């Protein structure tokens, strides 16, 4: 699924906040893989995981560990940052 298809699919859902976090990660990772110009299968080989594992991560409906997210992000040249913010986007 291409990034724009993921976004369209996401917009049709009524996600929980946890769903939004997972989908945000999936969309960002998908865009990074597209920017790399490689297939999901090639990305999976780069990360040393199965293509099915990458597909699950990119669907955005799988609970990934921080370690899994970091491994996938690092392979795409990205860092994972976790922060807490007040609801409504206000930072303390």
N, C-alpha and C positions, 0 to 999 in steps of 0.2 A: 504494500500500500504506500503510495507516495505521500509526501508531507501534506499537500493540500487535501488529499482524500481523508487523511487522518483528522485534519482540522474540521472538515465537513462532518465526518462521522461524530466527532466529539461534540460539535455544536448541536447535534440532534439528541444528545443524551441529557439526562438530568443527573449529573454526577454529584457524588458527595465530595467533601474537601479532599479526602484521601484519594478518591478517583482522579481529582484534578491534579494532584501532585504526581501520581503515576503517569497520567497522560501527558503532563508537561514534560516529564523526563523522556517519554517515548517520542514525542514530537521533536524535542531538541536533538535526541540521539539520531532519529531518522534523518533530520536535516543535515547533521554532521556527516552521516554515512553518504548521503547524496552528494554533499560537497566534496567528499573524498573521491567520488567517481568510481566507487567499487560496488559490487553486488553484496547483498546480505550474506550470501554464502562465502564470499571472499572475506567479508568482515568477520564472520564466525571463525574462519580459519585463522585470521589474524589474532583473534582473542583466544583461540584454542577452546572453543565451545561448539556445540552443535548448531546447525542452521536453525533447527527448531527452537533452540533456546533464544536465539536472537529474535526470531519471529515473535515468540511469546513476549519478550521484553518490549518489542516495538508495537505490540497490540495495546499495551498500556493497561492491561487488566490483570497483570501478574504482580504479586507482592515480591519485590526484589529486596535482597538484603543490601545494606549500605556497601558491603564488600563487592557484591555483584554490580551494583550501580557504578562504583568506582572503577572496577575492572573494565566495564563496557565504555565508560566515559573516557578513561585514560587511553584506550585503544583508538578512540576517535579524536584524541588530542584535546580533551576537555577535562576540567576538574569538577567535582561535585562539591557544592557548598550547601550546608544546612544551617538555617538561621531561624530564630523565633521572632515573630512580630505580633503586635496587637492586632486583634481582628479588625478588619477594615483597612489594613495596610499601615497603621500607625506604628512606628518603631519607638520603643522606649528609649 
